[in-house]
Amino acid sequence: MKYLLTAKGLLRSRTFWIFMVIGALVIQRFVHEYHLIEKEPMISWTKSQTADCAVVLTGGAGRVREGFDLLANQNVKKLVISGVYSNARLREIMPVWPFYGNLNENDVVLDRRSETTFGNAQQSLPLVEALKCRDILLVTSRLHMYRSYKTFRSAFPENIYIQKHPIVGGRYEASVVETSFEALKSFFYSLWAY
């Protein structure tokens, strides 16, 4: 009986330490993701970028407007807006369209099927290929850029060059809670999406 208790205690001890090691690895990876998200540079403010197409990920303030600015300023030839509501029309998405001058509606493609960052990448690829884009500007928030870029890079072939074009829709510095939530999503995406 004493032997069984010792073996049971040893098993509990091993199980405890296995869970401790796994927990430490998860925390280490989470902290790593958090720091990578925080360090994402704002290169869109410091250099003028051009590409064949821009892919805008909806879901945050200023993203769609930035895409239209890139198209209007001829930084891109085509604009893909990914993650649009299924019944939305172009004029509803961008009500200030008339102020953009001579933009052609045929230069804007709406992806209505995507609901996640992974979906954005999967659904944008055939559109980008159909538009014959050799390079793209990926437009999303600074906070969302790390995960978005990694997801797009894993979904897109190497011959399509992806440039980051982060924007700030609200505050430049995200709160600890916002960054932590994004780090958690990035951690889970790293397990299966990239």
C-alpha positions, 0 to 999 in steps of 0.5 A: 500500500505504501508503494502505491501511495508513493507511485501515485505521489510520483505520478502527481508530481510528474503531471504537476511539473509537466503542466508547469512547463507547458504553462511556462512555455505558453506564457513565454510565447504570449509575452513574445507575441505581445512584444512583437505587436508593440514593436510594429513600426508605423512605416506608412507615415515615413515613406510613400509606398506604391504597389499594384493593389491594396488589400484593406482589412475592414474592422477598424476606423480609417482603414477603408478611407486609407485604401481610397486615399491610396487609390486616389493618389495613384499609389495603387491601381486596384483596391480590394476591401476584404471583410465587407458586410454581405449586403453593403454597397460601395457607396455605403462603405465610402459615402464621400466617394464623390469627393475623390474625383475620377475614381473608377468603381471597377478599380474597387473589389469588395470581398463579402465572404471574409469574417476573420483575418484568416478568411481575409487572406484566403479570400483575397488571394484569388482576387489579387491573382485575378487582378494580376497584382505582383505586389500589394499594400496590406492596410490594417491597424498598427495593432492588427498588422503583425498577425495580419502580415503573418497570416497573409504571408503564409497564405500568399505565394512567395512571388506576390510581394506584401508590404505592410501599410499600418494605420492608426484609427484611434490612439497611437499606443494601444492599451495593455488590454487591447494589446494583450487580446491581440497577443492572445489571438496571435498566439492561437493563430501561430498554432495553426495559421502561420 
